[in-house]
Every structure is written in C-alpha cells, then in structure tokens.
Amino acid sequence: MKQVPIIHSGHSQLLLFFTGWAADETPFAHYRPNDMDYAVCYDYRTQAWDTTFLNGYQEINIVAWSMGVWMVNQLYGTLSALPIRHCIAINGTPYPMDDRRGIPVDIFRGTLENLTPASLHNFLRRMCADSTTFRQFLKVTPRRPFEEVREELARIYNIVSHESTEDGNAETGVMMRHNLFTQAVVGSTDRIIPPDNQLCAWQELDVPVIRTDDAHYTKELFTQYLETLWTKN
C-alpha cells in the first residue's frame, strides 16, 4: 500500500484518507482540511505499509471510500491502537464482495474476468452521476498503469474469496469480528455498490448512516468529508 502526504506541516491532527480500487492521490490532492495534516492511502495489492508517519499525532481522523472501507477493517490491528476520533465510510462496506452487503459475487467476479482498459473506462463512468461529472473527473483521473489496477482487483478478490471459504460461506462473505467505523455515508444513486446492500451491512454492524442522493463518486461529497467538515471544527 502506498501513502502520499498531501499536507505535512507538523499539525497535531491527521486526516487519513483511504481511496477506492484503481485510485491514487490525483483526484484528492487539492483538498485542504483545516489545521490538520492530510495523507492519502491507495494500492491494495499489499497491506504492508510504513506506519512511522503516524507517530506523534494526538488525534487521527479516518475517511474511507469504496474499497478503502474494506482496507480499513483489514488494518484493524494497527489502526485500533491509534488515537482515532472519527472513522467515516463513504459508499463502501467492510464486505467488498458479498451478495447482501457489498458488490454481488457474480458482478465482482465478472468485473475482474472481463477487465480491459475499455471496461475500466466504463467502470469510472458508472461511478459518476452524469456525463458532466465524468468529464470533470477525467481531468483528475488516477494515473496508474492498467496492469497494476488489474493486479490490485485480483488480489482483493483472492483475499476475500479465501476469507469467505474459511468462514464457511463463499457466497455471502465473512462475519465481521471487529469494526472501527463511527459513521457511514450511503449515496442512493450509487451504481457500483448497491445502496440497499450498504444499508444492510451498516445495520448489521450498528453503525449510524447518513443517506444522500449522491453517486459513487461525487466531488461535493469529498469536499464535505475531506475539507468542509473539519473546517467547521
């Protein structure tokens, strides 16, 4: 996993943002939370990461989007020992491949098996609410090589499939044994992770939900949770 410091100015608080699959820091580098350092994490081909940059912060706030929600819970052992105040999920669940609580198994598998540069382009289009939003997103599209993001998706698939098999239910995923999230945001027009599945996941985990009209990727949503929310504090 990669960590990119966007703001590293010696603040006592850190905003730690976990992006989704195939993302990097490019779409999120312009946000400026008030009086906080800010770092972006991405590339989930491995869960190994350098945690030394987390040392010394009096307070850490986490925002996770899409597949980043799953990664936060994968890192529970490390993150739970940190001085975390808020941990917010946006359009994601801890169950990335799950017929009831995430992306349905057949859709996830089909996305991986049929992934091409063209289908990745279509995936990014479905993240957005409309063509105008997509054109704006293309100006800040992640800059990662196609083979790298394909490897990332395959790695996630293999991890989740193995966990599901060990748990005895390959179709509906594992039981969640721990949870860091204090709030979840669910967009009702999300075309990547079914909103009803997201609601089911958070209801099972007893996490408060804020429902919005947003698509999977909405610039205004990130402005709220990567900048405005902390400015108000």
C-alpha positions in Angstrom: 0.0 0.0 0.0 1.2 3.5 -0.8 0.9 6.5 1.4 1.1 10.0 0.0 1.4 13.0 2.4 -0.6 15.9 0.9 -0.2 18.2 4.0 2.7 17.5 6.3 3.1 20.6 8.4 3.5 19.4 11.9 -0.1 19.6 12.9 -1.3 17.6 16.0 -4.1 16.1 14.0 -4.1 13.9 10.9 -6.8 13.2 8.3 -6.1 9.8 6.8 -8.0 9.0 3.6 -8.2 5.5 2.1 -9.2 5.7 -1.6 -11.0 3.1 -3.6 -9.8 0.5 -6.1 -7.8 1.8 -9.1 -7.4 5.2 -7.4 -4.4 7.2 -6.4 -4.0 10.7 -4.8 -4.7 12.6 -8.1 -8.4 13.2 -7.6 -8.0 14.1 -3.9 -4.8 16.1 -3.7 -6.4 19.6 -3.8 -8.5 19.1 -0.6 -7.3 21.1 2.5 -8.7 20.1 5.9 -8.3 22.9 8.4 -5.4 22.7 10.9 -4.7 19.1 10.0 -2.1 17.1 8.2 -3.6 15.1 5.4 -2.4 11.8 3.8 -3.9 9.6 1.1 -3.6 5.8 1.0 -4.1 3.6 -2.0 -3.0 0.5 -3.9 -4.3 -2.5 -2.0 -2.1 -5.1 -3.7 -0.4 -5.5 -0.4 -1.5 -4.5 3.1 2.1 -3.7 4.1 2.6 0.0 4.8 5.0 2.3 6.5 3.3 3.4 9.7 6.1 5.6 11.0 4.4 8.7 9.6 1.5 8.1 12.0 3.7 8.6 15.1 3.2 11.7 17.2 -0.3 12.7 16.2 -2.6 13.5 19.1 -5.7 12.8 17.1 -6.3 10.9 13.8 -9.5 11.0 11.7 -10.1 8.4 9.0 -12.3 8.8 5.9 -12.5 5.7 3.7 -14.2 5.5 0.3 -15.4 2.4 -1.6 -12.8 -0.4 -1.4 -10.9 1.7 1.2 -13.6 0.9 3.7 -12.7 -2.8 3.4 -9.0 -2.0 3.7 -9.5 0.0 7.0 -11.0 -3.1 8.6 -8.2 -5.2 7.2 -5.8 -3.0 9.1 -7.9 -3.1 12.3 -5.0 -4.4 14.4 -2.8 -1.4 13.5 -5.4 1.3 13.3 -7.3 0.4 16.5 -4.1 1.2 18.6 -4.1 4.8 17.2 -5.8 7.9 18.8 -8.7 7.8 16.3 -11.6 10.2 16.9 -13.8 9.7 13.8 -13.8 6.9 11.2 -16.2 7.6 8.4 -17.1 5.3 5.5 -18.3 6.7 2.2 -20.1 4.5 -0.4 -18.4 1.3 0.7 -18.7 -1.6 3.2 -16.3 -3.9 5.0 -17.7 -6.6 2.7 -16.4 -5.8 -0.8 -17.7 -9.0 -2.4 -21.0 -10.1 -0.8 -24.4 -10.7 -2.2 -26.2 -8.9 0.6 -23.7 -6.4 2.0 -21.4 -5.4 -0.9 -20.8 -5.9 -4.6 -22.7 -9.1 -5.6 -20.3 -12.0 -6.1 -21.1 -12.6 -9.8 -20.7 -8.9 -10.6 -17.4 -8.7 -8.8 -16.0 -11.8 -10.5 -17.3 -10.7 -13.9 -15.6 -7.3 -13.5 -12.3 -9.0 -12.8 -12.6 -11.7 -15.5 -13.6 -9.2 -18.2 -11.4 -6.3 -17.2 -9.9 -4.3 -20.1 -8.9 -0.7 -20.5 -12.3 -0.1 -22.1 -14.3 -1.8 -19.3 -12.2 0.2 -16.7 -13.2 3.4 -18.5 -16.9 2.3 -18.3 -16.5 1.5 -14.6 -15.2 5.0 -14.0 -18.1 6.4 -16.0 -20.6 4.4 -13.8 -19.0 5.9 -10.7 -20.3 9.4 -11.8 -23.8 10.7 -11.8 -23.8 12.1 -15.3 -21.6 12.9 -18.3 -20.7 16.4 -17.0 -19.4 14.9 -13.7 -17.5 12.3 -15.7 -15.8 14.9 -17.9 -14.7 16.7 -14.8 -13.4 13.5 -13.3 -11.4 12.8 -16.4 -9.3 15.9 -15.6 -8.1 14.3 -12.4 -8.3 10.6 -13.4 -5.8 8.4 -11.4 -2.5 7.9 -13.3 -1.9 4.2 -12.5 -1.0 1.6 -15.1 -3.8 -0.7 -16.2 -1.9 -3.9 -15.3 -1.3 -2.6 -11.8 -5.0 -1.9 -11.1 -6.0 -5.3 -12.6 -3.5 -7.0 -10.2 -5.0 -5.0 -7.3 -8.5 -6.2 -8.1 -7.3 -9.8 -8.4 -5.6 -9.5 -5.1 -8.7 -8.2 -3.4 -10.8 -11.0 -5.0 -8.4 -13.7 -3.8 -8.2 -12.4 -0.2 -12.0 -12.1 0.1 -12.6 -15.5 -1.5 -10.1 -17.1 0.9 -11.7 -15.4 3.9 -15.2 -16.4 2.8 -14.1 -20.0 2.3 -12.5 -20.1 5.7 -15.7 -18.7 7.2 -17.7 -21.5 5.6 -19.8 -19.3 3.3 -18.3 -18.4 0.0 -21.4 -16.7 -1.4 -22.1 -14.2 1.3 -18.7 -13.4 2.8 -17.2 -13.5 6.2 -18.7 -12.4 9.5 -17.2 -9.1 10.7 -15.4 -9.6 14.0 -14.4 -6.0 14.5 -15.4 -2.6 13.3 -13.8 0.9 13.5 -16.4 2.9 11.8 -18.4 5.5 13.7 -20.5 6.7 10.7 -21.4 5.6 7.2 -22.5 7.7 4.2 -24.6 5.9 1.6 -25.5 7.5 -1.7 -28.8 6.5 -3.1 -27.7 6.6 -6.7 -24.5 4.6 -6.3 -24.2 2.3 -9.3 -21.1 0.4 -8.0 -22.1 -0.9 -4.6 -25.9 -1.3 -4.3 -27.2 1.2 -1.7 -29.5 -1.4 -0.2 -26.5 -3.7 0.3 -24.6 -0.9 2.0 -27.5 -0.2 4.3 -27.7 -3.9 5.2 -24.1 -4.0 6.1 -24.2 -1.0 8.4 -27.4 -2.1 10.0 -25.8 -5.4 11.0 -22.8 -3.5 12.4 -25.0 -1.0 14.2 -23.2 2.0 12.6 -25.2 5.2 12.1 -25.9 6.0 8.5 -26.3 9.3 6.6 -28.2 8.8 3.4 -27.6 11.2 0.5 -28.6 11.5 -3.2 -25.1 11.1 -4.4 -23.5 8.7 -6.9 -20.5 6.5 -6.0 -18.1 9.4 -6.9 -19.4 12.9 -6.2 -16.9 15.8 -5.8 -19.2 17.7 -3.4 -19.3 14.6 -1.1 -15.5 14.6 -0.9 -15.4 18.3 -0.4 -17.7 17.8 2.6 -15.8 14.9 4.2 -12.2 15.8 3.3 -12.4 19.6 3.8 -15.6 21.3 5.0 -16.4 19.0 7.9 -13.0 19.7 9.5 -13.0 23.4 8.7 -16.2 23.7 10.8 -14.4 22.0 13.7 
